Amino acid sequence: MNGLTNGNTKINDWSSVDSKTRLQFLKVIANKRKLVTENSHLSDDDFYKKYLYDSINSQQSSEKYKEIRKNIVVKGIEKLKINEPSFYCSFHLGPLIILPFFLCEKKVNFLFIGSTEAYNKKDQYLNLAKNNNIDLTDENFGVGDTRAGMANILKKRKEGKSFFSYVDIGAGADNIKENKNKVLVKLNDVEIYARRGIPHLASHFQMPLVPIFTYFEGDKIIIEICEPIISNLSDKNQSAIYATQYLWEIFQPLFNKYPTQWETLHTIHQYYANHEQKIDKEKLVLDKNYTFNQKKYDFLIREENFYLFDIINVETIQLSEALYGFINKMYIKEIVLNGKELQYFIKNDNLRDSLIIKEVFI
C-alpha cells in the first residue's frame, strides 16, 4: 500500500485509480517529470510520498512554531532592514507560513499583501499566530487585487510600512495567462507565465525588494534572506520584468535541491507557456498494430466518472465506463490490436480517430 498516516488520519492509497488523492498524485508526478532534473532518481511513489510528508511537516511547523524556534537557522540576518521600509517576497516553499511570524518577531512593521482569495484565508494565519503568541493581527493583512485594497496599500506606504507577499503562482492567479501583466520566466528551461505585480509595486514605491526563503534542511529549518533587488531603471515596467525573472532564477537552485517542498508543484502546469504543440497526426491505419500508450496516459476514476490522465499535457480525457474498461483491459493484458480490430471494438469513427490522434493508441 502506498499510503501515509498523518496523526490518526489515513491518507488514501494513491495507486488506486479511484483514490481521493489519485488526481493530485498524477499532477505532481507529471510536473515532476517536466521540471525536476536533480532528484529524478526517486521513484514516482517515493517522490509523492516525500511531497506529502513535506506538506505535513510544513503545517506542523506553523502549528508548533514556539517549539521549533530552536531548530531555525537564519542566513543573511544583516539584510533584514527593520527601520527601512522594504518589500519582502517569497515562494510557496517549505514551512512558508512561519515567515510572517518571523517578521513579527523581528519587529518588522509590515502589511501582508495577497489576493482576495488568499485574504479570505487569513484566519488560518491569525489562529496559528495566536496559538504561538505571535502579535499578528487583522491590521497586518491587505488585498492587492481590488481598488480599495490598493488604496490601503498606498496609505500604508505613506505611513512607512514594509510589505510581504508571495510572488510565485498561488491563490488568485487562475487567469494569469489572460493577464497583460504576466511575465515569461524559466524554471529548468520550462517556460512559465508568472506574476510581476509585487516587483512592480516595489519598483513604483522605490523600495528594495528582498527575497526571503524558508525550507527544511535535515532537522533544521532555514530562513534565508537574500540580497535586496534595487531598481535603477526609469522604466518601472521593465524593472518589474527583470526583477520577476531574477526572482525565479534564484528560486531555481532551491527548487532543484528541495522540489518536494514546493507546494505549487501540483498546480504549476496551469501556467506553462510551452504545452505540447498540437500537430496533425494520422488517423486509423487498418493494417497497423496498436497498443495502449502507457508512457503518456494513466487511469483515473472520480465521483463515478472515468478518465484517462495525459501525463505530458497534464489534462484529462473523459470516457464512458465501457470504453474505460476496454482500454484498461488492453493495458493490463498488454493486448495488441490491428486497425480493423480497433475499428470493430470502437465503432464511433470520430471518437476512435480522436483517441489515435491524441496518441492513446500507438
N, C-alpha and C positions, 0 to 999 in steps of 0.2 A: 504493500500500500504506500502511495506517495502522499501521505497526509502529515500535517503538523498539528501540534496541540498548543493553543495559546491559553494558558491557565487551565480552566476546565472546559474550554470551548474547542471543539474539534474543527479544524479547517478541512474542508472537503478534499477528497481524493481527486485531484485534477486530471488524472489519467482516464477517469470515467467520462464518456462523451456527454453525459447529462449532469455532470457536477456543476455546482453553482460557481466554482472558481475556474471552470474549464476555459471560458472565453478570455478571462484575464491572463491565464497561463499562455494561451495561444498568442495573444497580443504581445506579451512580454518576450516570448521566445522569438516571434517574428522580428521584433525590434532589436533583440539581442543579435540575431543573425545578420542584421543590416548594419548595426552600429558598433558592436563590440569586437575589438580586434586583439586585445591583450589578455583577456580572460576567457577566451573561447574554448579553453581546454575543459571547462566544466561541462558536464552533460546538461541537456535541457532541464531535466528534473532537478539536478543539483543547483543549477543556476536559479531556477524559480524558487526552490526551497530557501536559498540564501536571500533572495529578494523579499520573501515573506518574513523571514527571520529579522532582516534589517528593518523592515517596516514596523514589526512588533517592537524591536529594540528602540526605534525612534520614538514611538508613542510612550513606551515605558520610561524613557529618559526624561520626557517632558512631565510625566506624572510624578517622577521621583527626583526632580531637579535638586531639591535640598540634599538628597543623599548622594547624588552623583557629582556634586561640585568638586569633590576631591579628585575625581578622575579627569577633570577638564584641564587641558594644556592649551594655553593661549599663545599663538605665534603672531608677532607683529603688533604687540600691545601699544607700542610707541606711535602707531599710526592712528590710534583712536584719539580724535581731537574733541575732548569733552567740551571745551569752551569755544570751539569753532564750528559753526553750523556746517554740517556735511550731509551728503546723501549716501546712506549705506544701502547696499543692494546685495542680494544673494540668490542662490538657486535652490530648488526643492531637493536638496541633497542632505543625507544623514539626518541627525536629530534636529531638523530645521526649526522646530517650534521653540527651542531654547534660545535662539538668537535675540528675540525681543526681551526675554528675561535677562540675558547677559547685558544688553544695552541699558536696561533699567538699573541693574545692579551697579553699573559703572557710571550712573548718574548722567547718562546722555538724555537730554530733553528732546524727544523725537515724536513724530507722527508716523504711524504705520499705515502706509497707503496701499489699498487693494481695490479690486473691482467691487461692484455692488454685491455680486455673488459671494465673494470672499468676505466682505464686510458683514454679511448676514451670518457668517460662521464665527464671528469674533468671540461669542460666548465660550467657545472651546478654549481660546487663549485666556480669557478672563477667569474662567473657573480653575484652569490649571495654575494660573498665576496666584490666585487667592489661596489655593491649597499649598503653594510653595512660598507663601509670604512675600510675593513679588508685587511691588507697587505699580501694577499695570492697570489702567482704568479705561473707561469709555473715551476719555479725552485723548488717549494715545492712538485712536483709530480714525482713519479718514477714507473717503471714497475718491477714486481718481477718474471714474468714467461718467460722472454727471456734472452738470453746470454748477450746481450747489456745492458739490464736493470739491471742484476745482477752486471755487471762490474761497472755500475754507482753507485749502492748501496755500493759496496766495496770502491769506490772512496770517497763517502760521509762519510763513516765510518772513513776513514783515516783523513778526514777533521774535524772530531769531531762532526758531526751532530747527532741529535736524530732521531728517526723514529716513525711513526704512521701507524697503519693498523687495519683493521677489521679481526677478527680471526674466526668468525662463517661462516656459509655457505652463500656465496654471489656470485657475478658475477665471472665467470671463474672457478667455481667448478663443472661444469657439469659432468666431467669424474672422479670424486673423487673415485668412487668405484673401478676403474681400476688403481688407483694411488698407487704405492707401499709405498708412504709416508703417507698414511692415518692412522688415529688413531681411535680406537674404544672408544667412550665416552658414557656416560649415561645422559639422561635428564628424570628425574622421572622414572627411571628404563627402559626406552626405549633406546635401543642401536642405536647409530648413528655413521656414519663414518664422522670424522672431519679432517680438515687440520692441519698439525703440522709445516708448513713452517715458520711461524713467530716465534714461540717458538724456532725452530731450529736455525734460524738466530740469535736470541738474545743470545742463548747458545754459538753459534760459535763465535760471536763477544764479548762474555763475558760482556754483557750489562744487567743491571737489566730490567726485563720485568714488566711493570707497567700497570695493568688493570685499565681502566678508563671507567666508565659507565655514561650514561645520561638517565633520564626518567622523566616523568611528575608525580608529586605528588600533587594533588589538583590544586591550581592555581600557584604552584611553579614548576620550572624546576631544578632538582637536577643533579649536576655533582659530581660524587663520584670517588675519586681517591683511589685505594686500595693499600695495602702493596705490595711492589715490590717482584717479584719472582726472587731469585738469585740462580743460579745453582752452586752446589758444586760437581757435578759429573764429572768424567773424560770422561765418555761415553756421548758424545753430543746427540746421537740419543735417548738414554734412558732418558736423561734430557728433551728433547723436548716432549717425550711421556708423562712424568709425568706432565710437565707444561701445556700441552694441556688438559689433563684430569682435572687438577686443575682449569683451566680457566672455564671449563664447570660446575664444581662443584660450583664455586662462582657465576656463572651466574644463576644457578637453582633457588635460592630464589627470585631473581629479576623477573625471568620469571613467577614463581608461583604467585607473587604479581601483576605483570603487563603483563599478557600474550597477551593482545590485542595490546600492544606496540611493540611486536617483529615483525618486518617487514617480517622476513623469514618464518612466520607461514604458508604462502600459498605455500611454495616450499620445506619445510623441509622433506616431505615424500620421496623425491627422494633419500635421504641419509640414510633412515632407514636400519639397518642391520638385522632386525628381522621381515621381512614381514611374513604374514600368510603362514604357511607351506602348500605346495601343497600335498594333500594326495588323495588316490583313494577314490572316493565316488560312491554311487550306481547310476546306470542309471535309465531309466524309469521303474517304477513298475505299472503294468496295473490297479491293484485294490487299489492303494494308492490315496488319495486326495491331490491335490496340490493347493497352493495359491502363490501369488507373495510375495517375501521376501522383504518387505518394510523396515525392520530393517537394511538390508545390501545394498539396492540399491535405487537410486533416478533417476530422469529423466532429460535429457539434450538435447537441440537442438542447434547446432552451424553451421551456414552457410549452412542451409538446410540439414544437416546431423543429424542422430538420434542416441542417445546413452543411455545406462544405465550407471550410475556412481556408482562404487563399493566403498562404504564409508569405508570399512575396509582396502582394499588394495590400495585405492586412485588411481584408474585407471578406464578407460572407456571400455565399450563393444559397438561396433558399430552395429546397427541393420538396417534392411530395414524399410522404413516408415510404411509398413503394419504390420510388426511384432511389431514395437514400439507401434503402435496404439492398437494392440491386447493386449499387456502386460499392457499398460496404462489403458485400459478398465477394465482388470482384477483387477487392483489396485483400480480404482475409485469406481467400483461397488462391490468390495470385492467378486469377483467370485471365487468359488471353483470348480476345475475340477478334475475328476479322470484320471488315466493314459491313459485310452482308449480315453477319450475326448481330452486330450492334444495331443495324437498321431494323432487324426483326424485334429486338428487345425494347428499343426506344423508337416508337413508331412516329412520334411527332418530329417532323423534319427540322423545324426551326429550333426546337429545344435541343435536339441531338447535335445540330451544327454549332449551336451556341456553346455547348459543352466542349466540343472539339476545338473551336476557336479559342476558348479560354484555357485550353490545354488540360482539361480534366482527364481526357483520354489522350494518350500519346503512343 
